[in-house]
Amino acid sequence: MEKYNEMINDMESSVRNFFNHFTDKPEYLSGWGHNYFCEIDGGKLIFELNQPKAHKCEICNHLYTGSKYDNAWIYLNRLQSFTEIVKSAYLFQQTKNQDYLGFAIDALLYYANNYHDFVLHAKDTIISTELTIDVGGAGKIMPQGLNEAYMLIKIIQALEILSTDIKSADVETIKEKLITPAIEDVLVPQLIRIHNIQCWIGCAIAAAGFYFDNQKWIDYALVGDFKIANQLKNGVTKDYLWYEGSIHYHFFMLESILNLLVYPKALKYLEKEKQIVKSMLKSAYQYAFDNNVFPNPNDGWPNISLKTYLHTYHMAVKVFGGCHEVLKMIKAIEESNIKRMPTQLADPYYFKDWPLEKLLFNSEAVDCAKEMKRKSYLFEDSNFAMLRNDRVNLFMKFGHNGPSHAHPDKMTFELTLDDKLITRDLSNAGYGADICNEWHRVSASHNTIVVDGQNQTNVEAGNVLSFNQNLIKAECKDVYPGINFSRQFELSDSKITDEFCVTSNEAHTYDCFIHIDGLIDIDKSLFQDSPLGFEENGYEHIKNVKIVNGLKDFRVVVDSVVLNLKIETDCEIFICETLDNPVTRCRETIILRKKGNSATFNVTWKF
């Protein structure tokens, strides 16, 4: 364990700092974590232990005060407390320093002895019995049933680590005063749908059931329409991706069930589901670009990669043993030359690129050198395709599997060349930030067609017309009522061709957006300003619009990578600035406009 000394020292410092200043009261109401974002730019507010009433944006430094932010701070403080409890338990296991045993048990007993006095609430709303008033559910210590389940999993994890050292009377107090009412009164009534939230709730209940050998709790989670098996059966596509179409929620769901499967007793009931989980880990690896950054459609967090979720693969080592496939993926992820970008809420503890789960489940993993290869892949049931060659990765999203966490972005694409992101999906800021709905969740922020300045409305699946290692063609009917889309991408050694068709029986204005994560190398001062004519659905955030009709060849520069983008279509052409994520940065965007019943946009990327 010597190689982890620096990480353990960091954990010791964090645990002591947190518990030496630990304070909480049942009358403190925890608020929605997505409110802890800047209203100006969507940046996350800086969580500081000694600043429960002052909350500064990490980007613009604007200072926020008031109960909305104070309550979100309380949630984040409690979230950290349960992470520190697990860290403290681990530190005691390793060092036998009684301080760490005391920190963990004292905090657990505090929450157990006071659980009755915490008020039932959903986000910032105090409720009496309406546990499902919000999609995230309700909690007592935490603001939602989702978060209460996360808390419960951390408590069981800490109890498991301390199982030979904690007094049986303390375990009984925690069980009877906290875990039992949390399960019976709060969580069980919220098992009502197929969703990532119900996965967390079910896995928390089952984990407690296995730890305490409580068959009733096990049955709550493993029997019924919304049992864990059905969450996987009905929530995972045939491609082994989570149905909500978000790679973040794919891993968020995986984290919940892996937290259950690490208990050997669970495998007696979930052997089939264990194999689905392995396939989900493999599919996520194949879904990533070759640089291990993720395509990022739908809700999630910006700029995430396989490194963001490395902790789930370390948990998988515990579940699958020395599985060669899992170890190969871990090695490839750890050796990738990218910086880990955290999730902006509920990010687990990492020291540099090492998660706590590496120490808990995989500290002595055998090195595995064989490289994992990727190829072009059609995730047809998930409405995604990835084309690859030696230099290019092109990701396309051609449909949805329903409205949950969906962005209105049919036929959008993302592109890398020589591992550089040429155009990417922004994902979104926290849901409570205005800019999330004003820009990140509108059609105009994606590489797709916007009709008459309105957002796309269809959340149904698309259809694949043709696919091979170098080509994807797909269609979607009624993207807007009576308006159909089809798009084809084809790769060769030196170019990408893009044909995007839209058809209707009525005349419309069609704007085809191409967002660039680099520089469009032209002198914009030579061209005239030109309004786009729309003022909502994201258009209000489009700035410095220039009309460049007649200019059809554009030199695009992203770091050291240069492409030539050629417009092969007669249309109006605009260049403008659009918001990035964070919105303090801007991207350069090309908008191709046609009017009429139908339109076809042809673009060639040469490199």
N, C-alpha and C positions, 0 to 999 in steps of 0.2 A: 504493500500500500504506500510505499515511500514516494512513488511518483505522483501521488495525489496530495502530498503534504501541503502544497500551496493552496489547493482547493479547500482542504479541511481547515486550514488557518483562516481562510476567508469565511467559511461557514461559522467557525467559532466566534469570529468578530461580529458577524451579522446576528447570530443568536443572542449573544450577550448584550449587544446594543439594543435589540428589540425588547427582550424580556426585562432588562434593567429599567426600561421606560414604559413597560406594558401598562396600559390603562384601557378599560372598556366599561360600559354601563348598559344595562338592559334598556334604559330609556333612550339610548342613542338609536336612531332609526337609520338603517343602512339603505343607501340609494342605488340607483341603476348605474353600473360602471360606465355605460355608454354616454352618460352625462358628463363624464370627466374629460371633455374635449372642448377646445376653443371654439367659440361661436364665430370668430373672425376668419380663421384659416383652417379649422379642423384639427389643429395640432393637439396632441395629448397634453393634459395638464401634468405638471411635475408633482408626483406624490412624495411628500417629505413627512417623516414621522413627527417632527416637531412643529408642523404647520397645519393643524386640522381646520383652521379657519381662513387660510390664505392659499390660493391655488393659482400658480403661474403657468402660462402657456410655454411649452418648451421651444416654440418657434418665435413668437412675437413678444414674449414676456408680459403680455397683458395679464393683469391680476384680477382674479375672480373671487367674489365673496358671496355668501348667502347659502341657505339651506340646501338648495339643489346640489351644490358642489360639496358642502360639508357632509351631506349624507353619502355622496359617492365616495368621499374620502374615508368615511367610516367603513363602507364595504371593502375598499382596498386595504384598509388597515386590518380588518378581520381576515381577509383573504391571505394577507401576509402572515398573520398569526398562525394559521393552520399549516402553512408551508414551513414556518419556523419551528412549529411543534414537531413535524416530521424530521427536520434537520437536527433538532435537539435530541430526538430519540436516537437517530443514527450516530450522533457524536457520542452519546453515552455508551452505545453498543461498542464503539471503537476505542474509547478512552477510559471508560468506567469512572469518569469524573461525575460525582454526584450532583454537581450543579446542573448538568444537562438533564438528568433524570428529574430533578426538581422543577426545572423550567417547564418541561413537557407536561408532567402530571399536574402541576399547579394550574396551568392554563386550561387543561382539559377539565379539571374539577371546577374551575371557575365557571366555565360555560355550562357544565352539567348542573351545578347547584343553582344557577340563575336562569336556566332555559325557560322555565315556566313563566318568568317575568318579561321575557322578550316578546314584543308585540307582533302578531301576525300581520304581514304586509306584502304587497306586490309592488315592487319598485318603491315609489315614494308614497303609496296609498295604503293607509291602514284599513284592514278589512276584518270582517268577523268570521265568515264561513266560505266566502266566494274564492276558493283556492285556485280556480282556473279562470279568473277574471282577465288575466293577461296570458299571452302565449308562453311566457317564461315561467308562469306559475307564481306561487307565493312561498315565502319563507319566514322565519322568525329571526334568527341571527343574521341571515343573509337576505338579500332583497327579492330573490326569486327561488322557486323550487329547484331550478337548475343549479343555482349556487349553493343551496342547502344540501343538495346531493353531492356536489363537489366537496363541500366541507366534511360530509359524513365519510366519504372515501378517504380523505386525509386522516380523519380520526381513526378509522379502522387500520390504516397503514401504520400509524404511530403505535397503536395497541399491539399490532403484530410484531413490530420491532422490539417492543418492550415486554413481550409476553412472559418472559422468565423473570422479570425484575419488578414489575408493577404489582402492588398488593391486590389480592382478589377483592377486597372490600372497595378499593378505588375503581376497579373494573366494573363492579356491580353498580356503584353509584353512577358512573358514566353511562352504563347500559340503561338503567331504569329511569334516570332523570333526564337524559339527553337523547340517546339513540332510540329508545322505544317510542317516546312521543313524537320524535322527528319522523320516524317511519310510519307509525300508526295514524297519527293525527294530521301530518303535513304532506308526506310524500306519496303514500299509497293512493289517495284520491286523485292524484295528478297523473296517474298512468292511463292516459286517455287517447293517445294517438301514436302513429309511427313518426318519429321525429328524433333529432339528435338530443333534445332535452329529455325526452322519455328514456332514451338510452342511458343517460347519466342517472336518472332517478332509479331505473330498474337495476342498474349495476351497483348503485350504492346500497339499495335494499338487499340485494343478493350477497354482496360482500359482507354486510353485517350478519346476514343469515348464516353464511358459511363460518364466519369467525366465532359466532356464539352457538353454532349448531342448532339454529332455530328454523325448523322446517316450515313453519308458517310464513316466515319472511322469505325463505327460499321460494316457496310456492307463489307468493305475491309477485315475484319477479320472473318466474319461469313458467307460470301457468296463465292462460288467458290470451285474449286477442292481441294485447300489446306487450306480451312477454318478450324477453331478450331474443329468443330464437326468431320470433316474427319481426322484430326490429331489423334483424339482418336479412331474413328471407324477403321481406317486402320493401326494405329501405335501401338495399344494396342492388345496383344494377347488374346485368349479366356480364358487364365489363369489370365488376368488382370495384366500382366507385360509388360513393354515397349519392343518393338520388337528388339531393339539393343542388348538385352541380357546382359546388364550392369545394376546392381542395382543402381549404381551412376546416370546413365542417366535416369533411371526410376524416381528417386527422383528429378533430375534436371528438367525433364519435368513436374512432379507434382508441383514443386515450381512455375513454370510459370503460370499454369492454376489456382492454388489456389490463386495466386496474383490477378487474375481476378475475381474469384468467390467470394472473400470477399466483392465485391461490389454487393449489393442486386439487382441492375438493371440487372446485368449479368444473374441472375437466370431466368429472364423472357425468355431468349433466350436459355439457356443451362441447363434446368432441367434434361434432359436425361444424359448429360455429367457429371452433378454433381454426379449422381449415379455411373457412371463409375469411377470417382475419388475416391469415398468411397471404391469401390471394389479394386482399386489399392492400397490404403493404407492398407487394410486388407490383400491382397495377399503378400505385402512386409513384413508384420508382420509374416505371415505363412512361408515365404521364409527363414527367419533368423534361425540360429542355436538357440538352447534353451538358450544359454548365451547371445543372442541378437546381437552377431557378425554376419556379413553377409558372406555367400559364395560370392566369388568376381571374377567370370570369366569376361573376356573381359576388355575393357578399363575402367578406373575408378581411384580410389585412394586406397592406401594400408590400411588395418586394420580398415576398416569402420564398423560401427554398426548402429543399430536403433537410438542410441543416436546422431550419426552424423547428422541425419535428423529429429530430434525431432521437429524442428521449423515447419515442414510441418504439423505435427499433431496438433500443437497449431493453425495454420491457419485454419485447418479443423474444429476446434471448432466454429470459427466464421461462417463458411459455413454451418455446420450441426447443429448448436445450441448445446444444452446439450446432444448430441448423446451418448448414453450409450456405444456403441462399441468404439467410438473414445476415450472417457475418460478412458475406461479400458485399451486401448493400451498405452495411455500416462502414466498412473500410472505404468504399467508394465515396460515401458521403463525407466522412471525416477528412479524406485527402483532397476534397474539392477545394479549389482556390477561390472561394467566395466567403464573404463575411456573413455570419449568421445575423439575420434580421429577426428580432423578436416579434411575437404577436403583441398587440397593444393592450390587451386585457388578459388576465389569468395566464400570463406567460410563466412557465415553470422555472425553477431555479437552474441557472447555468453559470458555470465558472469558465469564462472564455467559451470554448466549444464543447465543454463537458457538462452534461446534465447530471443532476443528482441521481437520476435513474441508472446512470452508468455505475455509480458506486453501489446502489441498492441491488442491482440485478445482473451486472455484467462486468465487474471490475477485473476479472481474470479471463476475459474472452480470448480465444485462440486467434492469432493473426491469420488472415485468409487473403491470399494475394490475387486470386483469379478475378479478372475484371468482369463486371456485368455489362453486357452489350445491349444497346437499344436499337430499335429499327422503326420505320414508319408503322403507325398503328391506328386502327379504326376502333374507337370506343363508341360503337354505333348505338347501343342502348342508352348511353350517357349523352349523346348528341355532340361528341367531340371527335376530332381527327388530328393526328400529328404526322406531318411529312418530314422526312429527314434525308439528307445526304451528307457528304463529308464536311460541308461548310454551312449548310442551311438547316434550320428547324422552323417549320411553319405550323402553327396551331390554329385550328378553326373550330368555332362553336356554331352549330347549325340548328340548335333547338333547345328546348327546356323539358323538364319533367315536372312541371307545376310551378306555382307561384312562390313557394317558400325560398327566401333568400335570393330570388331571381333578379337579374338586371335586364332591361329591355334592349338586348344586343344581338339579335339573331344575325348570323353570318359574319360576326366579328372575327378578326384574326389577330394573332401575335406572331412576331418574327424575330429570330436571331440569325446573325451572320458571323461566323468565326467566334461564336460564343458571346457576341455583343448583342444586347437587346436593342433592336431597331425600332420596334413599336411594341408596347406592352399594355395590358389592361391595368387600370389604376386601382382596381378593387375599390376601397372606400375608407373614409374616416369613420370614427365612432358614430353609431346610429343617432345619437343625440345631437350631433353637430349639424347645423343647417346645411352646410355644404355637401353633406352626404346625399341628401335628397335633391338639392339644387343642381349638383353637377355629377357626382360619382355614380348616381343611380339613374341617369338619363341616357337616352340613346345617343345623343350628340357627343358624349364623352368616349364613345366606342368607335371602332373601325367598321362602321356599318352605314346603311342608308336611313336617313330620316325623311319622312314624308310630311310635307306641309308644316314643318316645324314641330310636329307632335311626337311624343314617345311611342314606341312600339307597344302593342297591347297583347299580343299572343304569347302564351306561356306553354304551348303544346310542343310536342316533338317534331323534328324535321325528318326528311327522308333522304337517304343516300342514294344517288343515282349512279355513281361510279367511284371506285376506289382502287388504287394500287400503290406501289411504293413511291410513286412520283406524282400522283394525281388524286384530288378529291373534288367531287362535284356533288352538291346537295341542294335540296329545295325545301321551302317551307310555304305552305298555303296560308292565306289570310293573316299575314304578319300584322297588317292592318286590315280591317274589314274590306274584303274584295280586292286586296293587293297581295300579290305573290312574289316571293324572292327566289332566285337561284344563284348560286355562285360556284365558280370552278377555279381552283388553283392547280398549277402544274409546275413542277420543278425540273430544271436541267442543270448541267454542270456550271452554267454561267448566267442563268436568268430564272426569274419566276414570272409566270404570266397569270393574270387575274382577270376574270370576266365575271362581272356582277350584273345580273339582269333583274329588272322589276317590271311587273305587268299589272295592268288595271284596265277596266272598261271606262274609266273616267280620267280626266286630266288632273294632274297633281304637280307639285314641285318636289323634285327628288334631290336631296343633298347627300352625296357620298363622302364620308369623312375618312381621312387618312392622317393619323396622328404620328408624329415623329419624335423619338426620344434622342434627338440630336439637333443638328443644324441643317437647315435648307439654305444652301450657299447661293443666295442671290441678294442683290442690293434692293431692298424693299422701298427705299426712298424714291426709286424711279417710277413707282406705280401709285395709282390713285386710290384714296380711301373709297370704300363702297359698303353701304349697309346691307345686311343680309335680309332684312325685312321681317324677322321674327324676334320677339322680345321675351320669350319664356321657354320653359323646358330645356334650360341650359344655355340657350342663345344669349341670354343676358350676361353671361360670363365670358363670351367670346369677344376678344379685343383686337384692335389694330388690324382690321380687315382691309386687305388690299385686293383689288381685282387685277388679275394678271393674264387676261385673255390673250391668246397668241403664243404664250410661253408654255411649252409642253414638255420640256426636258429639265429635270431638276437634279442637281447634285446634292446628295444627302451624305452628311458626315457624322458619324457616331464614334467618338474617340479616334482611333486610328483606322477605322473601317469606312470605306467610301462606296456608295452605291449610286447608280444613275436610275432615276425614276422617270419613266416616259409615259405621258398620257396619250393613249391611242384613240381617244374619243373626242368628237367635236362637242364641246360643252363650255359653260362658263367655268372659270377656274379662279378660286380665291385662295389667298394665303393669309393666315391669321395666327393669333396667339390664343391658346386655350390653357386651362388650369391643369396642373400636374397634381400629384399627391405626394407631399403636402402642397397646398395651393399657393404657397409663397414662391414656388417655382412655376414656370410656364413651359409649355411645349409648343413647338411649331406644328401647324396643322394645315393640310391642303383640303379644300372642299371643292368637289366637282358637282356642278349643278346642271340638271336638265329639267325641262318642263314638257308635259304631254301625258298621254295615256300610259306609255311604256318608256323604258329607258334601258340602255346597256352601257356600262362603264368598263372600258378595257385599259388596263395598266400593266406595264412591264417593268420589273425591277432587274437591272443588270449589275453584275459585280465581277 
